[in-house]
Amino acid sequence: MTTQHDDRDGPPVTPDGRYLVVHGRLWRRSDPGLSDERRDALVHELMDARRAKGTAKRADDHDAVEAARQRVDAAKTALGERGPVWWDDDAPDETRRLAENTRYAEWWATHEQA
């Protein structure tokens, strides 16, 4: 599957492709089973929702902020970044955990960290 990237390509990716590592923390990647068209539509919705959230915050519109947060959550869940995991081997979700404290610790220890 996907392997780690160097700094020019973005954050490192765990050897199994499930997570990317940002500031030493694991963040779940999108479900690779999504079609390109579906992924593109969801990413577009996610970006629109994030812009809407920023606009609502600047306008101090609490209801609009909450509605935008719900849109962000729905898009991230549909992408597979939140909610039920997209893999089927019963491995737990380790999102937000420090890589050094997970089953990826050995891999992370050998990764050239900036």
N, C-alpha and C positions, 0 to 999 in steps of 0.2 A: 504494500500500500504506500502511502505517502511517507517520506522520510524527512528528517530535519532539514531546515533551510539555513542558509547563512544570513547575515544581517541585511544583505542587499535584497534578499527575497522576502523579507518579513520575519515574523516571529518563528522560533523553532516549533516544529510539529512532532509530537510523539511518534515513535516508530510504527504504532498501529493506526496512526492517522486520526485518532479520536479527539485529541486536544492540541491546542497551540499553547505556548507558554509565554506569558507576559509578566515581566517583573517577578519571575520565579513561580507564578501561579498558573494552574491549569484552567483553561477555558474551553468548553466543549465546542467542537467544530460543527458545521452544518452536516446534515445527513447526506452522505454521498449517493444515496439511492434516489435523491430528487432529480427530476429531469432538469436540464439546463433552463428550459423555459419557466418551469415552476420556481426554481431557485431565483432566477432573474426577477420574476414578478414579486416574490416575497422580499427580496433585498430592496426592490424599489419601494414597496409598501413600508418596510422598516425605515428606510431613509426619509420617506414622507412623514411618517409618524414621529421620528426624531425631530424633524424640522418643525412640525406642528407643536411638539412639546416645548421647544425653545421659544417659539412665537407666543405660546400661551403663558409661559413663565415670564417673559418680558412684559406681557400685558397684565400680569398678576391675576390671571383668570384660572382660579383653582379647579373649576369644573372641566375646563378645556385641558388643563394639565393632566388631570386624572384620566380623561378620555384618551388622550394621546399616550399615556403610560400603558393603558389597556391595549391600545393598538400595537405598541412596541412589544409588549409581552406576547400578544397573539402571533405576531410575525416571527418572533424568536422561537416560540414554541413550534410553529409550523415548519420552521427551518430545521428543527431538531436540536437547537442550542439550549432549550429549556424543556421542562416536562419529561415525559418518558424517554429513556435512552433509545437510540436508534440501532444499537448493536444487540445481538441475541445470544451472547455467551454468559449472561448473568453477572458480568463484571459490574461492580458498583460505579455510580457516577462520582467522579472525584473533582468536579468543577469547583473552582475557587480554592482548592487545597494547594499548599506549597508542593511543588514537584518533588522536593527533597523528602517529603513525608508521605509519599505514595509508592505504588508499585513501579513507578518510573524513576525512583531515586537513583538507581545505579546508572541508568541512561543519562539522567540529568547531571550526575556527578562527572561524567566524562564529556559532557557537552561544553564546548568553549563558550563561557559566559562573559558577556560584556560588562 
